[in-house]
Amino acid sequence: MPESASAAPAPKIVVETTVKFDDASSHRCTVLEIITQDRRGLLHLMAYTIAQLHCNIEVALIDTEGQKAIDVFYLTKKGQELSIDDQTLLLEALNKTLA
């Protein structure tokens, strides 16, 4: 197979990755918003990373605008909102995974 056939085409625009947590919008979940470059397998990468830290996805809101993925997850861990330590670990893991 030619190299060009297996390589993903270069994006038309570059989307900077941002990861934000919100503890105020839900009384029972931590809201995680991820904005990043859309690509094949992105949702799997994010869900796998979240699961590796034993977090549960209660609700997922997935949107794509062109090449920009805007994904919001309502997360719990052991039925509770994520602690600050859990948020820090998840932020580091997601930044590494999405880089």
N, CA, C and O atoms as a MOPAC input file, in Angstrom:
PM7 MOZYME 1SCF
protein

 N      0.85300 1    -1.17300 1     0.00000 1
 C      0.00000 1     0.00000 1     0.00000 1
 C      0.89400 1     1.22800 1     0.00000 1
 O      1.81800 1     1.29600 1     0.81000 1
 N      0.66400 1     2.18700 1    -0.86000 1
 C      1.47300 1     3.40300 1    -0.87300 1
 C      1.34700 1     4.15100 1     0.44500 1
 O      0.30100 1     4.13400 1     1.09400 1
 N      2.42500 1     4.80200 1     0.82200 1
 C      2.44100 1     5.53100 1     2.09000 1
 C      1.33500 1     6.57500 1     2.15700 1
 O      0.72000 1     6.75100 1     3.20900 1
 N      1.07300 1     7.26100 1     1.06700 1
 C      0.06700 1     8.31300 1     1.07500 1
 C     -1.33900 1     7.77500 1     1.30700 1
 O     -2.19700 1     8.49000 1     1.82400 1
 N     -1.58300 1     6.52700 1     0.93400 1
 C     -2.91000 1     5.95100 1     1.12700 1
 C     -3.18200 1     5.63000 1     2.59000 1
 O     -4.33500 1     5.66900 1     3.02200 1
 N     -2.13600 1     5.31100 1     3.36700 1
 C     -2.34400 1     4.94300 1     4.76200 1
 C     -2.24200 1     6.14000 1     5.71000 1
 O     -2.73900 1     6.08100 1     6.83500 1
 N     -1.61600 1     7.20400 1     5.27400 1
 C     -1.45700 1     8.38000 1     6.13300 1
 C     -2.71600 1     9.24700 1     6.08100 1
 O     -3.34300 1     9.39800 1     5.03200 1
 N     -3.06900 1     9.81000 1     7.23700 1
 C     -4.20800 1    10.71500 1     7.28800 1
 C     -3.82500 1    12.02900 1     6.62100 1
 O     -2.69500 1    12.49400 1     6.77000 1
 N     -4.75500 1    12.62900 1     5.88900 1
 C     -4.43200 1    13.91200 1     5.25700 1
 C     -4.21000 1    14.98700 1     6.31800 1
 O     -4.78300 1    14.93100 1     7.40600 1
 N     -3.38000 1    15.95300 1     5.98600 1
 C     -3.12500 1    17.05800 1     6.90900 1
 C     -4.42000 1    17.84900 1     7.11100 1
 O     -5.16200 1    18.07600 1     6.15500 1
 N     -4.69400 1    18.27000 1     8.35200 1
 C     -5.92700 1    19.02600 1     8.60000 1
 C     -5.89900 1    20.38000 1     7.90300 1
 O     -4.84100 1    20.99000 1     7.74600 1
 N     -7.07700 1    20.83900 1     7.49000 1
 C     -7.19000 1    22.15300 1     6.85100 1
 C     -7.00400 1    23.27300 1     7.86100 1
 O     -6.45500 1    24.32900 1     7.54500 1
 N     -7.47200 1    23.02700 1     9.09100 1
 C     -7.25100 1    23.97100 1    10.17800 1
 C     -6.68600 1    23.18900 1    11.35800 1
 O     -6.92800 1    21.98900 1    11.49200 1
 N     -5.94600 1    23.86300 1    12.19400 1
 C     -5.38600 1    23.22200 1    13.38100 1
 C     -6.18900 1    23.68500 1    14.59400 1
 O     -6.36500 1    24.88300 1    14.81900 1
 N     -6.66900 1    22.72100 1    15.36300 1
 C     -7.47200 1    23.01200 1    16.54700 1
 C     -6.62300 1    22.74700 1    17.78100 1
 O     -6.11500 1    21.64000 1    17.96600 1
 N     -6.47000 1    23.75400 1    18.61700 1
 C     -5.72300 1    23.60600 1    19.86600 1
 C     -6.57100 1    22.82000 1    20.86200 1
 O     -7.76700 1    23.07100 1    21.00800 1
 N     -5.94400 1    21.87700 1    21.53800 1
 C     -6.64600 1    21.05800 1    22.51500 1
 C     -6.83000 1    21.81500 1    23.82300 1
 O     -5.88200 1    22.37600 1    24.37300 1
 N     -8.07400 1    21.82200 1    24.31200 1
 C     -8.36400 1    22.36000 1    25.64000 1
 C     -9.17200 1    21.32400 1    26.41100 1
 O    -10.06000 1    20.67400 1    25.86100 1
 N     -8.85100 1    21.18400 1    27.68500 1
 C     -9.54400 1    20.25700 1    28.57700 1
 C     -9.94300 1    21.05700 1    29.81300 1
 O     -9.09300 1    21.64500 1    30.48100 1
 N    -11.25700 1    21.07500 1    30.11400 1
 C    -11.75300 1    21.85700 1    31.25200 1
 C    -12.68700 1    21.00900 1    32.10700 1
 O    -13.44500 1    20.18500 1    31.59500 1
 N    -12.61700 1    21.22300 1    33.40200 1
 C    -13.52500 1    20.57500 1    34.34200 1
 C    -14.46100 1    21.61800 1    34.93300 1
 O    -14.09100 1    22.77900 1    35.10200 1
 N    -15.68600 1    21.18600 1    35.24600 1
 C    -16.69200 1    22.06300 1    35.84400 1
 C    -17.42200 1    21.26700 1    36.92500 1
 O    -18.06900 1    20.26000 1    36.63700 1
 N    -17.31100 1    21.72400 1    38.15600 1
 C    -17.99400 1    21.06700 1    39.27000 1
 C    -19.29300 1    21.77700 1    39.64300 1
 O    -20.04800 1    21.27400 1    40.47600 1
 N    -19.56500 1    22.92600 1    39.04800 1
 C    -20.71400 1    23.72400 1    39.44700 1
 C    -21.98800 1    23.43000 1    38.64400 1
 O    -23.08900 1    23.68400 1    39.13300 1
 N    -21.85900 1    22.90700 1    37.43800 1
 C    -23.02100 1    22.72900 1    36.56000 1
 C    -23.88200 1    21.51900 1    36.89500 1
 O    -25.03000 1    21.43700 1    36.46000 1
 N    -23.34400 1    20.59200 1    37.65200 1
 C    -24.09400 1    19.39600 1    38.02200 1
 C    -23.87800 1    19.12100 1    39.50700 1
 O    -22.77700 1    19.29200 1    40.03100 1
 N    -24.94500 1    18.69300 1    40.17400 1
 C    -24.84300 1    18.40100 1    41.60300 1
 C    -24.25600 1    17.02400 1    41.86200 1
 O    -23.80400 1    16.73800 1    42.97100 1
 N    -24.26000 1    16.16400 1    40.84300 1
 C    -23.86300 1    14.79000 1    41.06700 1
 C    -22.67200 1    14.33700 1    40.23400 1
 O    -22.07500 1    13.30100 1    40.52800 1
 N    -22.31500 1    15.09600 1    39.20100 1
 C    -21.24200 1    14.70700 1    38.28900 1
 C    -20.23100 1    15.83800 1    38.12300 1
 O    -20.53300 1    17.00600 1    38.37100 1
 N    -19.05200 1    15.47300 1    37.70800 1
 C    -18.06000 1    16.44800 1    37.25200 1
 C    -18.19600 1    16.52500 1    35.74000 1
 O    -18.18300 1    15.50000 1    35.05800 1
 N    -18.32400 1    17.72700 1    35.21900 1
 C    -18.45200 1    17.91700 1    33.77700 1
 C    -17.06100 1    18.14200 1    33.20000 1
 O    -16.29500 1    18.97900 1    33.67800 1
 N    -16.75600 1    17.37400 1    32.16300 1
 C    -15.47100 1    17.46300 1    31.46800 1
 C    -15.74200 1    17.90000 1    30.03900 1
 O    -16.50300 1    17.25000 1    29.32300 1
 N    -15.12300 1    18.99500 1    29.61800 1
 C    -15.25400 1    19.47000 1    28.23900 1
 C    -13.90600 1    19.34500 1    27.55100 1
 O    -12.88700 1    19.81800 1    28.05500 1
 N    -13.91600 1    18.70200 1    26.39300 1
 C    -12.69600 1    18.55100 1    25.60200 1
 C    -12.96100 1    19.12500 1    24.21900 1
 O    -13.91700 1    18.74100 1    23.54500 1
 N    -12.10600 1    20.04400 1    23.81100 1
 C    -12.13100 1    20.56600 1    22.44800 1
 C    -10.78200 1    20.21100 1    21.84200 1
 O     -9.73500 1    20.53200 1    22.40500 1
 N    -10.81100 1    19.54500 1    20.69200 1
 C     -9.55600 1    19.10200 1    20.07700 1
 C     -9.76200 1    18.84800 1    18.58500 1
 O    -10.88400 1    18.90100 1    18.08100 1
 N     -8.68100 1    18.57600 1    17.90500 1
 C     -8.71400 1    18.22500 1    16.48800 1
 C     -9.45400 1    16.89900 1    16.33000 1
 O     -9.12700 1    15.92000 1    17.00100 1
 N    -10.44100 1    16.86700 1    15.45200 1
 C    -11.14900 1    15.61900 1    15.20100 1
 C    -10.24200 1    14.68700 1    14.40600 1
 O     -9.48100 1    15.12100 1    13.54100 1
 N    -10.33900 1    13.41300 1    14.71400 1
 C     -9.56100 1    12.40800 1    13.98500 1
 C    -10.17400 1    11.03700 1    14.22600 1
 O    -10.96900 1    10.84400 1    15.14700 1
 N     -9.79900 1    10.11700 1    13.40400 1
 C    -10.31600 1     8.75500 1    13.51500 1
 C     -9.91400 1     8.16300 1    14.87200 1
 O     -8.75700 1     8.25400 1    15.28200 1
 N    -10.87800 1     7.56200 1    15.55100 1
 C    -10.61500 1     6.90200 1    16.82500 1
 C    -10.55600 1     7.82300 1    18.03100 1
 O    -10.22000 1     7.37700 1    19.12800 1
 N    -10.87600 1     9.09400 1    17.85200 1
 C    -10.76100 1    10.06900 1    18.94300 1
 C    -11.65500 1     9.71000 1    20.12500 1
 O    -11.19100 1     9.70800 1    21.26600 1
 N    -12.91600 1     9.40900 1    19.87600 1
 C    -13.83300 1     9.08500 1    20.96700 1
 C    -13.35200 1     7.85000 1    21.73200 1
 O    -13.44400 1     7.79700 1    22.95800 1
 N    -12.84800 1     6.87700 1    21.01100 1
 C    -12.30500 1     5.68100 1    21.66800 1
 C    -11.12700 1     6.04400 1    22.57000 1
 O    -11.05000 1     5.57100 1    23.70400 1
 N    -10.22200 1     6.86700 1    22.08500 1
 C     -9.05900 1     7.28700 1    22.88800 1
 C     -9.49300 1     7.98700 1    24.17400 1
 O     -8.97000 1     7.70600 1    25.25200 1
 N    -10.44900 1     8.89700 1    24.04900 1
 C    -10.89800 1     9.63400 1    25.22500 1
 C    -11.60600 1     8.70700 1    26.21600 1
 O    -11.33400 1     8.75700 1    27.41500 1
 N    -12.51300 1     7.86400 1    25.71700 1
 C    -13.25400 1     6.95800 1    26.60400 1
 C    -12.31100 1     5.96400 1    27.27700 1
 O    -12.47600 1     5.65500 1    28.45700 1
 N    -11.33600 1     5.46800 1    26.54400 1
 C    -10.36700 1     4.52500 1    27.10800 1
 C     -9.56200 1     5.19400 1    28.22100 1
 O     -9.34500 1     4.59800 1    29.27600 1
 N     -9.12300 1     6.41600 1    27.98900 1
 C     -8.34500 1     7.14900 1    28.99400 1
 C     -9.17300 1     7.39400 1    30.24600 1
 O     -8.67700 1     7.23400 1    31.36100 1
 N    -10.42200 1     7.77900 1    30.07100 1
 C    -11.32100 1     8.00000 1    31.20500 1
 C    -11.51600 1     6.69400 1    31.97800 1
 O    -11.47100 1     6.68800 1    33.20800 1
 N    -11.73100 1     5.60500 1    31.26900 1
 C    -11.95300 1     4.30100 1    31.91200 1
 C    -10.70900 1     3.80500 1    32.64500 1
 O    -10.82700 1     3.15800 1    33.68600 1
 N     -9.53900 1     4.09400 1    32.12600 1
 C     -8.28600 1     3.66300 1    32.76500 1
 C     -8.15100 1     4.23500 1    34.16800 1
 O     -7.49500 1     3.63700 1    35.02200 1
 N     -8.76400 1     5.38200 1    34.41300 1
 C     -8.70700 1     6.01000 1    35.73300 1
 C     -9.95800 1     5.69500 1    36.55700 1
 O    -10.23800 1     6.35800 1    37.55500 1
 N    -10.70300 1     4.67500 1    36.12600 1
 C    -11.87200 1     4.15100 1    36.85300 1
 C    -12.98800 1     5.17600 1    37.00900 1
 O    -13.71700 1     5.17500 1    38.00000 1
 N    -13.10700 1     6.04600 1    36.01800 1
 C    -14.19400 1     7.01300 1    36.01200 1
 C    -15.33700 1     6.46300 1    35.16100 1
 O    -15.10600 1     5.75500 1    34.18100 1
 N    -16.55600 1     6.78900 1    35.54000 1
 C    -17.73900 1     6.35100 1    34.82500 1
 C    -18.30500 1     7.51200 1    34.02100 1
 O    -18.47500 1     8.61400 1    34.54300 1
 N    -18.59700 1     7.26100 1    32.75100 1
 C    -19.23700 1     8.27100 1    31.91000 1
 C    -20.74400 1     8.10500 1    32.07200 1
 O    -21.32500 1     7.12500 1    31.60600 1
 N    -21.36900 1     9.07400 1    32.73600 1
 C    -22.81400 1     9.04300 1    32.94300 1
 C    -23.55500 1     9.52100 1    31.70300 1
 O    -24.57100 1     8.94300 1    31.31500 1
 N    -23.04100 1    10.58500 1    31.08100 1
 C    -23.63100 1    11.17000 1    29.87600 1
 C    -22.48400 1    11.65200 1    28.99700 1
 O    -21.49300 1    12.18500 1    29.49800 1
 N    -22.61800 1    11.46500 1    27.69200 1
 C    -21.64000 1    11.98700 1    26.73900 1
 C    -22.38100 1    12.79800 1    25.68000 1
 O    -23.34800 1    12.32000 1    25.08700 1
 N    -21.93000 1    14.00700 1    25.44800 1
 C    -22.47600 1    14.87500 1    24.41000 1
 C    -21.36200 1    15.09100 1    23.39100 1
 O    -20.35000 1    15.71900 1    23.70000 1
 N    -21.54400 1    14.58100 1    22.19900 1
 C    -20.49400 1    14.55900 1    21.19100 1
 C    -20.89600 1    15.46000 1    20.02800 1
 O    -22.00600 1    15.34600 1    19.50800 1
 N    -20.00500 1    16.34700 1    19.62200 1
 C    -20.28900 1    17.24000 1    18.51000 1
 C    -19.02000 1    17.43300 1    17.69500 1
 O    -17.91500 1    17.46300 1    18.23700 1
 N    -19.19200 1    17.56100 1    16.40400 1
 C    -18.07600 1    17.84900 1    15.51000 1
 C    -18.48000 1    18.99700 1    14.60500 1
 O    -19.53100 1    18.96400 1    13.96400 1
 N    -17.63400 1    20.00700 1    14.56400 1
 C    -17.83900 1    21.15300 1    13.68200 1
 C    -16.64200 1    21.21300 1    12.75400 1
 O    -15.57800 1    21.70400 1    13.13300 1
 N    -16.81500 1    20.71300 1    11.53600 1
 C    -15.68700 1    20.63800 1    10.62000 1
 C    -14.64400 1    19.67800 1    11.17300 1
 O    -14.90600 1    18.48400 1    11.32200 1
 N    -13.48200 1    20.19500 1    11.47100 1
 C    -12.40900 1    19.36100 1    12.01400 1
 C    -12.22800 1    19.56700 1    13.51600 1
 O    -11.24400 1    19.10600 1    14.09300 1
 N    -13.17600 1    20.25800 1    14.14700 1
 C    -13.12200 1    20.51400 1    15.58200 1
 C    -14.09200 1    19.58900 1    16.30500 1
 O    -15.29300 1    19.60200 1    16.03500 1
 N    -13.56100 1    18.78400 1    17.23200 1
 C    -14.39300 1    17.92900 1    18.08200 1
 C    -14.66000 1    18.67500 1    19.38500 1
 O    -13.73900 1    19.18300 1    20.02400 1
 N    -15.93100 1    18.73200 1    19.76600 1
 C    -16.34500 1    19.36900 1    21.01700 1
 C    -17.12900 1    18.31500 1    21.78400 1
 O    -18.27900 1    18.02600 1    21.45400 1
 N    -16.51200 1    17.74600 1    22.79700 1
 C    -17.09600 1    16.62100 1    23.52300 1
 C    -17.23300 1    16.96900 1    25.00000 1
 O    -16.30300 1    17.49200 1    25.61400 1
 N    -18.39500 1    16.67600 1    25.56000 1
 C    -18.66700 1    16.94500 1    26.97000 1
 C    -19.07200 1    15.63400 1    27.62900 1
 O    -19.94400 1    14.91700 1    27.13700 1
 N    -18.43200 1    15.33700 1    28.74100 1
 C    -18.70900 1    14.11500 1    29.48800 1
 C    -19.12200 1    14.47900 1    30.90800 1
 O    -18.50000 1    15.32600 1    31.54900 1
 N    -20.17400 1    13.83400 1    31.39000 1
 C    -20.56800 1    13.94000 1    32.78900 1
 C    -19.98900 1    12.70600 1    33.47400 1
 O    -20.37600 1    11.57800 1    33.16800 1
 N    -19.05900 1    12.92700 1    34.40400 1
 C    -18.28100 1    11.83300 1    34.98500 1
 C    -18.54300 1    11.66700 1    36.47800 1
 O    -18.80900 1    12.63000 1    37.19700 1
 N    -18.45900 1    10.42400 1    36.91600 1
 C    -18.44700 1    10.10900 1    38.33900 1
 C    -17.35400 1     9.07200 1    38.58500 1
 O    -16.86400 1     8.42100 1    37.66200 1
 N    -16.99500 1     8.94300 1    39.83700 1
 C    -16.08500 1     7.88500 1    40.26800 1
 C    -16.63900 1     7.36700 1    41.59200 1
 O    -16.74800 1     8.10900 1    42.56900 1
 N    -16.98100 1     6.09500 1    41.60500 1
 C    -17.62000 1     5.47800 1    42.78000 1
 C    -18.89000 1     6.23900 1    43.16400 1
 O    -19.19200 1     6.40300 1    44.34600 1
 N    -19.63100 1     6.70200 1    42.14700 1
 C    -20.90000 1     7.36800 1    42.38300 1
 C    -20.81100 1     8.81100 1    42.82800 1
 O    -21.83500 1     9.42400 1    43.13000 1
 N    -19.61900 1     9.36500 1    42.87600 1
 C    -19.41300 1    10.74200 1    43.35100 1
 C    -18.74700 1    11.59100 1    42.26100 1
 O    -18.22500 1    11.06800 1    41.27600 1
 N    -18.78000 1    12.89700 1    42.46200 1
 C    -18.00400 1    13.78700 1    41.59700 1
 C    -16.52700 1    13.43800 1    41.71900 1
 O    -16.09900 1    12.84600 1    42.71000 1
 N    -15.75800 1    13.80700 1    40.71200 1
 C    -14.32400 1    13.54500 1    40.75500 1
 C    -13.64800 1    14.49400 1    41.74200 1
 O    -13.97500 1    15.68000 1    41.80300 1
 N    -12.70900 1    13.96100 1    42.50700 1
 C    -11.92400 1    14.78900 1    43.41800 1
 C    -10.95300 1    15.63700 1    42.59700 1
 O    -10.74300 1    15.38100 1    41.41100 1
 N    -10.37800 1    16.62500 1    43.22500 1
 C     -9.36600 1    17.45900 1    42.55300 1
 C     -8.18800 1    16.59700 1    42.10600 1
 O     -7.65100 1    16.80000 1    41.01700 1
 N     -7.78100 1    15.63800 1    42.93900 1
 C     -6.68100 1    14.73500 1    42.56700 1
 C     -7.04600 1    13.91200 1    41.33100 1
 O     -6.22500 1    13.75300 1    40.42800 1
 N     -8.27900 1    13.38700 1    41.28900 1
 C     -8.72300 1    12.62500 1    40.12000 1
 C     -8.75900 1    13.50500 1    38.87100 1
 O     -8.38200 1    13.06600 1    37.78400 1
 N     -9.21100 1    14.74100 1    39.03100 1
 C     -9.24300 1    15.66400 1    37.89400 1
 C     -7.83400 1    15.94600 1    37.37900 1
 O     -7.60600 1    15.99600 1    36.17100 1
 N     -6.90500 1    16.12600 1    38.29200 1
 C     -5.51200 1    16.39400 1    37.89700 1
 C     -4.92900 1    15.20900 1    37.14300 1
 O     -4.28600 1    15.38800 1    36.10800 1
 N     -5.14800 1    14.00000 1    37.65400 1
 C     -4.64200 1    12.79600 1    36.98700 1
 C     -5.27000 1    12.62800 1    35.60800 1
 O     -4.58600 1    12.28900 1    34.64300 1
 N     -6.56900 1    12.86400 1    35.52400 1
 C     -7.26100 1    12.72600 1    34.24300 1
 C     -6.79700 1    13.79500 1    33.25400 1
 O     -6.61400 1    13.50600 1    32.07100 1
 N     -6.61000 1    15.00900 1    33.72300 1
 C     -6.10700 1    16.07900 1    32.86100 1
 C     -4.74800 1    15.70900 1    32.27800 1
 O     -4.52400 1    15.86300 1    31.07800 1
 N     -3.84400 1    15.22200 1    33.12000 1
 C     -2.51300 1    14.82800 1    32.64100 1
 C     -2.61100 1    13.68800 1    31.63300 1
 O     -1.93000 1    13.70500 1    30.60800 1
 N     -3.44700 1    12.70600 1    31.91600 1
 C     -3.58700 1    11.55200 1    31.01400 1
 C     -4.18400 1    11.96800 1    29.68200 1
 O     -3.72000 1    11.52400 1    28.63100 1
 N     -5.20900 1    12.81700 1    29.71000 1
 C     -5.83500 1    13.26700 1    28.46500 1
 C     -4.89700 1    14.13300 1    27.64300 1
 O     -4.83300 1    13.98100 1    26.42300 1
 N     -4.16700 1    15.04200 1    28.28600 1
 C     -3.21000 1    15.86600 1    27.56400 1
 C     -2.15300 1    15.00900 1    26.86800 1
 O     -1.75700 1    15.29600 1    25.73800 1
 N     -1.70500 1    13.96800 1    27.54500 1
 C     -0.71100 1    13.05100 1    26.95300 1
 C     -1.32700 1    12.27500 1    25.80000 1
 O     -0.70500 1    12.13400 1    24.74700 1
 N     -2.53700 1    11.77300 1    25.98600 1
 C     -3.20500 1    10.97300 1    24.96400 1
 C     -3.54800 1    11.79700 1    23.72400 1
 O     -3.42200 1    11.31900 1    22.59700 1
 N     -3.97600 1    13.02200 1    23.94100 1
 C     -4.44800 1    13.85200 1    22.82000 1
 C     -3.34300 1    14.65600 1    22.14600 1
 O     -3.58600 1    15.30500 1    21.12900 1
 N     -2.14300 1    14.62100 1    22.69600 1
 C     -1.02600 1    15.39800 1    22.12200 1
 C     -0.66300 1    14.92100 1    20.73500 1
 O      0.25100 1    15.46400 1    20.11500 1

